[in-house]
Amino acid sequence: MSYFYVYVLKSEIDKQLYTGYTSDLRQRLKEHNSGNVKSTKHRRPLKLVYFEGCLNQQDATHREKYLKTTYGKRYLKNRLKNYLPCEITEEKFQRVNPVR
C-alpha cells in the first residue's frame, strides 16, 4: 500500500514554514534541499518539522489545504508549540503558505 504525506518544512535561513504533500517524503525533502523546488530554492537548508500520512492523494491534498488555512496554522502552531520558537507567527506562516 502506498501512502501520501503532508509535510511542513522549516527554513534554517528565514525560520519560516512551508507546507506541501508528496508520495515520497524522503525524495521530496532531497529535492527541496538540493534547490530543485522553485518555492523553497532560496530558503535552504530546510528541516522537516512535521508530517502526516494519508491513505490517498485526495485526503493529502485536502489536509494540505486545511493546514494552510487560519485554523490549520493554529493547529500546527499548537501541535509544534514545544518545538517552534516564538518568532514564528501565523503572519509569517501565511505569507509563505497562501491558500490555493
Helices and strands as residue ranges (DSSP letters): E 4-11, E 17-22, H 25-34, G 38-43, E 46-54, H 57-67, H 70-79, H 90-96
